[in-house]
Amino acid sequence: MKISTKYIIFVFLIIAALLVLSIPFLNTNPYVFLAVEFLVVLSIIFSILLYRSLIKPVKLISSGIETIKDQDFSIKLNKVDQKDMDQLIDVYNRMIDQLRHERILHQEQNLFLDKLIKASPSGIIILDFDSNITELNYAAEKLLGQKRENVIGKRFSNIESGIFNELANLKDGESKTIKLSGINVIKAHKAHFMDRGSKHHFIIIEELTEEILRAEKKSYDKIIRMMSHEINNSIGAINSILNSFLTYKKQLNESDVEDFVHAINVAVERNSKLNKFMQNFADVVRIPQPAKTDCDLIKLVEDVIALMNPICSDRSIDVLFKNGERKRSLKLDVQQIEQVLVNIIKNSVESIGENGKIEIEIVDNERTELVIKDNGKGIDEGIQQQLFTPFFSTKNSGQGIGLTLIREILVNHGFKFSLNTNHEGITEFTIVF
């Protein structure tokens, strides 16, 4: 029961009691009766005044409480000219001002953080307390290759992507370097913040690709140049000495001359092969910056197919080219990209061996893509992450020059690329121009 209702009932009972007690004096003592009636009137007037001074301010405070429940902090209460109540109203108004200020501050901070997250060059993923994705910015979309609308509300484990499986295993406070397809490398760090008493996690993703590439190139560039210099100087001097030894063959027994000359020639030939071996590495270091010109991508691919057709025909490998009808004009270094395509197709041929198929397709997405597929033996998961490591090779006699050359040329052009084997066993090399 409300206080106002209790008050009205209480006043009504008192007045009723006075009226009942005054009835016996109506005939016996009219003056007492009139005095009682006057007292009743005064009680009614005093009760009304007391109601206004006590109950009305209480209602005012109650309405203020309702505004707080509705989170409307724009309404303040007027004073009622009562010292005690005015102090309470003053406290209430100051509280409303503080709540309004904190709300505005909170909204401004949220707006600032929202703009900061969207503009951040680092990828940011925000999770709720159930580890569902609630937000990710444009940088995260770009790094992870996923559209925002495709992942919002999902857990990492429910998204079909290897990178999300890696992120799902991150622990609070842990940082991890993850290698994506191609040469892309990211660093992911997981942390948390508190919101309304609940712990929410977020993940910050930074791309390390350019930094790692610069560090790698600087390292192997210096080493190869030093090794090439030392080996070339040594081989030149050694071959000169070996050739001078041939002048002594006349001093040998005739039966020993043939073996002596053969041994010298073998040593000279081996030195020449060693020199060629180092030359291959030096060629990668000396790749010039691309001289880009307008190029018809379809014609470039057709020329490379014509060049590789004899090798493919000898191994009964069919080469199919889905070129469409529209001309694709791109700015690139024709010779360098031609060398890239030759190396890719050559690797496909070696992977297939004999009796297989290579499909080349130009795909128009947001940017033009060239996809080269083969049904060879595919790439083992164990070596997938090492494919574009400088000079890494799965061949017993390989130097890892081919993929390293491809990597350097495409990176210099600014073209993204990836190499992987899908669940159907088809290996795809994709170049995004």
Secondary structure, DSSP 8 states (H G I E B T S, - for coil): --HHHHHHHHHHHHHHHHHHHHTTHHHH-HHHHHHHHHHHHHHHHHHHHHIIIIIHHHHHHHHHHHHHHTT-TT------S-HHHHHHHHHHHHHHHHHHHHHHHHHHHHHHHHHHHHH-SSEEEEE-TTS-EEEE-HHHHHHHT--HHHHTT--GGGS--HHHHHHHT--TT-EEEEE-STT-EEEEEEEEEEETTEEEEEEEEEE-HHHHHHHHHHHHHHHHHHHHHHHHHHHHHHHHHHHHHGGGGGGS-HHHHHHHHHHHHHHHHHHHHHHHHHHHHHHHHT------EEEEHHHHHHHHHHHHHHHHHHTTEEEEEE--SS--EEEE-HHHHHHHHHHHHHHHHHHH-SSEEEEEEEEESSSEEEEEEE-SS---HHHHTTTTSTT--SSTT--SHHHHHHHHHHHHHT-EEEEEE-TTS-EEEEEE-
